[in-house]
């Protein structure tokens, strides 16, 4: 039996944080991890999520103690009012979010393809 590939291992890591984590929440987290300081609106635009779905997904990744967050409030993100638009929030990774991002980066760096046998068969 072979090891998990990088995609499956990454999804298992995220599911371990919250067994009911949605694909939209994973997408929102990954865009926040790659694009520091995006607003909710920018996250929606870059991810292809609707603005309401992006907002709901990002808020579920916020800290439990924040009135901005909604359950399950995983504590991966922090939201600050935008300095240029008081109606908008700027999203940053929390310390926990940076830790998860770093673990995902390590999984990707050691990357194993889904089907390495395909490469040898094609040769």
N, CA, C and O of each residue as an XYZ file, in Angstrom:
492
protein
N       0.848     -1.172      0.000
C       0.000      0.000      0.000
C       0.896      1.239      0.000
O       1.882      1.311      0.734
N       0.536      2.204     -0.832
C       1.370      3.396     -0.918
C       0.906      4.485      0.041
O      -0.220      4.465      0.537
N       1.793      5.424      0.285
C       1.488      6.562      1.159
C       0.436      7.457      0.530
O       0.139      7.358     -0.661
N      -0.115      8.324      1.347
C      -1.059      9.318      0.833
C      -0.324     10.301     -0.065
O       0.833     10.636      0.190
N      -0.989     10.759     -1.110
C      -0.392     11.814     -1.923
C      -0.596     13.156     -1.220
O      -1.321     13.246     -0.229
N       0.042     14.178     -1.737
C       0.042     15.492     -1.083
C      -1.364     16.077     -0.950
O      -1.678     16.694      0.067
N      -2.202     15.893     -1.952
C      -3.556     16.450     -1.886
C      -4.348     15.775     -0.775
O      -4.961     16.450      0.051
N      -4.338     14.465     -0.752
C      -5.086     13.729      0.265
C      -4.552     14.022      1.663
O      -5.330     14.197      2.601
N      -3.257     14.073      1.803
C      -2.657     14.360      3.106
C      -3.039     15.766      3.579
O      -3.301     15.973      4.764
N      -3.071     16.723      2.662
C      -3.463     18.091      3.009
C      -4.921     18.145      3.458
O      -5.248     18.799      4.449
N      -5.788     17.459      2.728
C      -7.201     17.443      3.100
C      -7.413     16.771      4.453
O      -8.246     17.213      5.243
N      -6.666     15.711      4.720
C      -6.765     15.033      6.022
C      -6.322     15.960      7.153
O      -6.919     15.954      8.229
N      -5.286     16.752      6.918
C      -4.832     17.717      7.918
C      -5.944     18.720      8.224
O      -6.220     19.007      9.388
N      -6.579     19.250      7.183
C      -7.643     20.229      7.380
C      -8.868     19.590      8.032
O      -9.505     20.209      8.884
N      -9.198     18.379      7.648
C     -10.344     17.686      8.247
C     -10.093     17.380      9.723
O     -11.034     17.339     10.516
N      -8.837     17.166     10.092
C      -8.511     16.918     11.500
C      -8.802     18.156     12.357
O      -9.090     18.030     13.547
N      -8.729     19.345     11.758
C      -9.060     20.574     12.482
C     -10.554     20.657     12.760
O     -10.979     21.090     13.831
N     -11.339     20.234     11.777
C     -12.802     20.279     11.872
C     -13.352     19.239     10.904
O     -13.273     19.424      9.689
N     -13.908     18.149     11.424
C     -14.388     17.072     10.550
C     -15.411     17.516      9.507
O     -15.528     16.893      8.452
N     -16.153     18.587      9.793
C     -17.178     19.040      8.840
C     -16.717     20.215      7.988
O     -17.546     20.905      7.394
N     -15.409     20.453      7.918
C     -14.914     21.582      7.123
C     -15.375     21.413      5.676
O     -15.293     20.323      5.110
N     -15.857     22.496      5.093
C     -16.399     22.427      3.733
C     -15.323     22.743      2.694
O     -14.278     23.316      3.006
N     -15.604     22.362      1.479
C     -14.695     22.681      0.376
C     -14.550     24.197      0.256
O     -13.449     24.692      0.020
N     -15.641     24.934      0.416
C     -15.570     26.393      0.332
C     -14.684     26.979      1.429
O     -13.963     27.947      1.187
N     -14.730     26.408      2.623
C     -13.864     26.880      3.707
C     -12.402     26.575      3.407
O     -11.524     27.389      3.693
N     -12.138     25.407      2.832
C     -10.767     25.058      2.434
C     -10.278     26.037      1.374
O      -9.158     26.541      1.462
N     -11.108     26.308      0.375
C     -10.744     27.246     -0.690
C     -10.468     28.630     -0.101
O      -9.464     29.258     -0.439
N     -11.345     29.104      0.769
C     -11.165     30.425      1.382
C      -9.865     30.477      2.178
O      -9.130     31.462      2.104
N      -9.578     29.422      2.938
C      -8.336     29.396      3.714
C      -7.121     29.433      2.795
O      -6.183     30.192      3.041
N      -7.128     28.629      1.747
C      -5.968     28.571      0.851
C      -5.726     29.908      0.163
O      -4.575     30.315      0.005
N      -6.786     30.600     -0.249
C      -6.597     31.922     -0.853
C      -6.088     32.927      0.178
O      -5.245     33.765     -0.142
N      -6.588     32.852      1.408
C      -6.086     33.746      2.460
C      -4.619     33.458      2.762
O      -3.851     34.376      3.049
N      -4.232     32.197      2.698
C      -2.840     31.819      2.969
C      -1.899     32.312      1.876
O      -0.742     32.630      2.150
N      -2.382     32.376      0.653
C      -1.543     32.794     -0.479
C      -1.574     34.292     -0.736
O      -0.695     34.819     -1.417
N      -2.562     34.979     -0.207
C      -2.768     36.397     -0.521
C      -3.030     37.177      0.756
O      -4.181     37.443      1.102
N      -1.976     37.539      1.449
C      -2.107     38.237      2.729
C      -2.817     39.570      2.524
O      -2.459     40.348      1.640
N      -3.822     39.821      3.348
C      -4.482     41.112      3.338
C      -5.615     41.277      2.350
O      -6.025     42.404      2.072
N      -6.137     40.179      1.809
C      -7.297     40.290      0.927
C      -8.528     40.702      1.724
O      -8.649     40.383      2.907
N      -9.427     41.404      1.073
C     -10.730     41.666      1.677
C     -11.647     40.495      1.346
O     -11.307     39.634      0.534
N     -12.801     40.475      1.977
C     -13.789     39.439      1.672
C     -14.173     39.527      0.192
O     -14.280     38.506     -0.487
N     -14.377     40.739     -0.298
C     -14.767     40.937     -1.694
C     -13.680     40.436     -2.646
O     -13.983     39.795     -3.653
N     -12.427     40.724     -2.331
C     -11.320     40.261     -3.176
C     -11.197     38.741     -3.128
O     -10.892     38.107     -4.138
N     -11.434     38.160     -1.954
C     -11.404     36.700     -1.838
C     -12.473     36.091     -2.730
O     -12.220     35.101     -3.417
N     -13.656     36.671     -2.723
C     -14.738     36.177     -3.582
C     -14.337     36.265     -5.048
O     -14.536     35.316     -5.806
N     -13.779     37.390     -5.445
C     -13.407     37.586     -6.850
C     -12.333     36.606     -7.308
O     -12.447     36.029     -8.389
N     -11.295     36.411     -6.503
C     -10.182     35.560     -6.916
C     -10.541     34.073     -6.835
O     -10.012     33.266     -7.599
N     -11.436     33.710     -5.916
C     -11.750     32.295     -5.701
C     -12.912     31.792     -6.541
O     -13.081     30.584     -6.705
N     -13.708     32.699     -7.070
C     -14.889     32.285     -7.818
C     -16.082     31.986     -6.923
O     -17.125     31.546     -7.407
N     -15.939     32.221     -5.618
C     -17.059     32.056     -4.695
C     -17.927     33.308     -4.761
O     -17.436     34.386     -5.093
N     -19.209     33.171     -4.447
C     -20.027     34.369     -4.330
C     -19.549     35.146     -3.112
O     -18.877     34.595     -2.241
N     -19.897     36.421     -3.053
C     -19.458     37.227     -1.918
C     -20.034     36.686     -0.609
O     -19.335     36.659      0.404
N     -21.295     36.256     -0.616
C     -21.882     35.736      0.624
C     -21.233     34.419      1.038
O     -21.033     34.183      2.229
N     -20.900     33.553      0.073
C     -20.231     32.287      0.397
C     -18.820     32.542      0.907
O     -18.384     31.911      1.870
N     -18.103     33.463      0.269
C     -16.750     33.804      0.726
C     -16.802     34.362      2.147
O     -15.991     33.983      2.992
N     -17.744     35.251      2.412
C     -17.875     35.836      3.744
C     -18.180     34.765      4.783
O     -17.529     34.702      5.826
N     -19.156     33.934      4.501
C     -19.539     32.864      5.432
C     -18.366     31.917      5.687
O     -18.119     31.520      6.826
N     -17.649     31.560      4.626
C     -16.517     30.633      4.748
C     -15.383     31.251      5.555
O     -14.824     30.597      6.435
N     -15.040     32.497      5.269
C     -13.970     33.176      6.008
C     -14.350     33.360      7.476
O     -13.520     33.168      8.365
N     -15.598     33.731      7.725
C     -16.043     33.942      9.106
C     -15.992     32.654      9.914
O     -15.754     32.698     11.121
N     -16.209     31.516      9.278
C     -16.146     30.243     10.007
C     -14.704     29.864     10.353
O     -14.468     28.969     11.164
N     -13.749     30.549      9.734
C     -12.330     30.303     10.001
C     -11.748     31.307     10.994
O     -10.571     31.227     11.345
N     -12.569     32.246     11.441
C     -12.114     33.278     12.372
C     -12.006     32.774     13.803
O     -12.312     31.616     14.084
N     -11.567     33.654     14.712
C     -11.392     33.255     16.113
C     -12.725     33.183     16.862
O     -13.648     33.951     16.589
N     -12.806     32.258     17.799
C     -14.037     32.067     18.581
C     -14.468     33.342     19.306
O     -15.662     33.624     19.409
N     -13.508     34.107     19.804
C     -13.837     35.271     20.633
C     -14.288     36.495     19.832
O     -14.645     37.512     20.425
N     -14.279     36.420     18.523
C     -14.630     37.565     17.688
C     -16.119     37.562     17.342
O     -16.686     36.522     17.011
N     -16.737     38.727     17.423
C     -18.139     38.841     17.010
C     -18.269     38.709     15.494
O     -19.360     38.437     14.992
N     -17.183     38.897     14.766
C     -17.185     38.754     13.307
C     -17.303     37.291     12.896
O     -17.895     36.985     11.862
N     -16.749     36.394     13.689
C     -16.695     34.973     13.349
C     -18.048     34.297     13.520
O     -18.946     34.806     14.191
N     -18.162     33.128     12.888
C     -19.335     32.275     13.071
C     -18.856     30.845     13.261
O     -17.747     30.514     12.841
N     -19.655     29.992     13.878
C     -19.220     28.606     14.109
C     -18.846     27.914     12.799
O     -19.495     28.148     11.779
N     -17.829     27.080     12.804
C     -17.143     26.536     13.973
C     -16.019     27.415     14.515
O     -15.384     27.042     15.501
N     -15.756     28.562     13.906
C     -14.731     29.504     14.400
C     -13.429     28.774     14.722
O     -13.066     28.595     15.884
N     -12.743     28.361     13.668
C     -11.551     27.521     13.806
C     -10.298     28.270     14.245
O      -9.292     27.644     14.579
N     -10.343     29.587     14.249
C      -9.188     30.354     14.720
C      -8.020     30.392     13.756
O      -6.884     30.615     14.176
N      -8.273     30.179     12.471
C      -7.194     30.190     11.477
C      -6.963     31.579     10.891
O      -5.881     31.866     10.380
N      -7.977     32.439     10.963
C      -7.901     33.769     10.359
C      -8.234     34.842     11.382
O      -8.873     34.588     12.403
N      -7.779     36.049     11.074
C      -8.161     37.240     11.820
C      -8.681     38.247     10.805
O      -8.175     38.325      9.686
N      -9.678     39.007     11.191
C     -10.255     40.011     10.299
C     -10.164     41.376     10.964
O     -10.509     41.538     12.134
N      -9.700     42.343     10.206
C      -9.567     43.713     10.702
C     -10.348     44.630      9.777
O     -10.436     44.383      8.574
N     -10.914     45.688     10.340
C     -11.581     46.660      9.481
C     -10.565     47.258      8.525
O      -9.443     47.583      8.913
N     -10.967     47.395      7.292
C     -10.088     47.965      6.275
C      -9.791     49.425      6.609
O     -10.696     50.169      6.987
N      -8.531     49.840      6.472
C      -8.204     51.247      6.741
C      -8.780     52.193      5.690
O      -8.873     53.398      5.923
N      -9.165     51.654      4.537
C      -9.688     52.497      3.464
C     -11.199     52.396      3.295
O     -11.795     53.221      2.604
N     -11.836     51.388      3.921
C     -13.279     51.200      3.781
C     -13.809     50.540      5.054
O     -13.625     49.339      5.251
N     -14.455     51.304      5.903
C     -14.916     50.802      7.202
C     -15.987     49.724      7.081
O     -16.331     49.086      8.076
N     -16.520     49.510      5.879
C     -17.522     48.452      5.691
C     -16.884     47.123      5.329
O     -17.568     46.103      5.241
N     -15.592     47.131      5.121
C     -14.891     45.954      4.611
C     -13.877     45.437      5.628
O     -13.320     46.204      6.413
N     -13.647     44.130      5.601
C     -12.650     43.500      6.473
C     -11.463     43.008      5.657
O     -11.622     42.491      4.551
N     -10.278     43.177      6.219
C      -9.037     42.670      5.631
C      -8.696     41.393      6.393
O      -8.749     41.363      7.623
N      -8.349     40.349      5.660
C      -8.138     39.024      6.243
C      -6.645     38.714      6.338
O      -5.893     38.914      5.384
N      -6.232     38.224      7.504
C      -4.853     37.779      7.739
C      -4.896     36.431      8.436
O      -5.868     36.108      9.118
N      -3.851     35.652      8.267
C      -3.743     34.394      8.997
C      -3.421     34.682     10.457
O      -2.632     35.576     10.765
N      -4.032     33.924     11.344
C      -3.675     33.978     12.763
C      -2.412     33.140     12.956
O      -1.924     32.523     12.009
N      -1.890     33.118     14.165
C      -0.724     32.263     14.443
C      -1.055     30.805     14.116
O      -0.235     30.094     13.535
N      -2.253     30.366     14.490
C      -2.667     28.988     14.174
C      -2.781     28.791     12.663
O      -2.396     27.745     12.141
N      -3.306     29.787     11.967
C      -3.416     29.711     10.514
C      -2.055     29.624      9.843
O      -1.882     28.877      8.880
N      -1.080     30.387     10.351
C       0.280     30.315      9.797
C       0.892     28.941     10.047
O       1.615     28.415      9.201
N       0.601     28.363     11.208
C       1.100     27.017     11.515
C       0.512     25.987     10.543
O       1.231     25.127     10.036
N      -0.784     26.077     10.290
C      -1.426     25.153      9.345
C      -0.871     25.370      7.945
O      -0.585     24.407      7.234
N      -0.715     26.642      7.540
C      -0.134     26.938      6.225
C       1.255     26.323      6.094
O       1.576     25.727      5.066
N       2.077     26.464      7.127
C       3.434     25.915      7.084
C       3.416     24.392      6.994
O       4.243     23.797      6.304
N       2.478     23.771      7.686
C       2.361     22.306      7.598
C       1.920     21.880      6.197
O       2.411     20.884      5.665
N       0.998     22.633      5.603
C       0.575     22.337      4.229
C       1.737     22.528      3.259
O       1.927     21.719      2.351
N       2.513     23.592      3.446
C       3.687     23.816      2.598
C       4.658     22.647      2.682
O       5.212     22.227      1.666
N       4.869     22.120      3.884
C       5.780     20.979      4.059
C       5.252     19.743      3.335
O       6.019     19.006      2.716
N       3.945     19.521      3.414
C       3.335     18.386      2.709
C       3.536     18.536      1.209
O       3.885     17.576      0.522
N       3.316     19.740      0.707
C       3.450     19.987     -0.733
C       4.899     19.837     -1.176
O       5.162     19.281     -2.243
N       5.841     20.323     -0.374
C       7.262     20.203     -0.730
C       7.698     18.751     -0.852
O       8.481     18.410     -1.739
N       7.203     17.897      0.028
C       7.586     16.487     -0.053
C       6.755     15.761     -1.102
O       6.944     14.568     -1.339
N       5.843     16.481     -1.722
C       4.863     16.012     -2.679
C       5.076     14.663     -3.333
O       6.165     14.324     -3.796
N       4.021     13.933     -3.351
C       3.975     12.658     -4.052
C       2.784     12.742     -4.993
O       1.685     13.111     -4.579
N       2.998     12.403     -6.245
C       1.912     12.492     -7.214
C       0.848     11.449     -6.908
O       1.089     10.497     -6.164
N      -0.311     11.636     -7.481
C      -1.409     10.701     -7.254
C      -1.074      9.344     -7.844
O      -1.349      8.311     -7.234
N      -0.486      9.343     -9.020
C      -0.188      8.074     -9.678
C       1.192      8.118    -10.323
O       1.301      8.370    -11.523
N       2.253      7.878     -9.545
C       3.598      7.934    -10.120
C       3.829      6.859    -11.181
O       4.728      6.999    -12.010
N       3.040      5.801    -11.169
C       3.198      4.739    -12.162
C       2.900      5.239    -13.573
O       3.455      4.713    -14.538
N       2.041      6.237    -13.711
C       1.706      6.766    -15.030
C       2.943      7.306    -15.730
O       3.082      7.152    -16.943
N       3.836      7.931    -14.991
C       5.047      8.496    -15.573
C       5.915      7.400    -16.163
O       6.415      7.539    -17.280
N       6.098      6.318    -15.431
C       6.966      5.249    -15.930
C       6.319      4.500    -17.088
O       7.028      4.012    -17.968
N       5.005      4.396    -17.113
C       4.328      3.713    -18.222
C       4.403      4.524    -19.508
O       4.484      3.964    -20.601
N       4.373      5.857    -19.370
C       4.386      6.714    -20.552
C       5.761      6.754    -21.201
O       5.874      7.075    -22.384
N       6.795      6.438    -20.454
C       8.166      6.532    -20.972
C       8.502      5.434    -21.941
O       9.619      5.386    -22.457
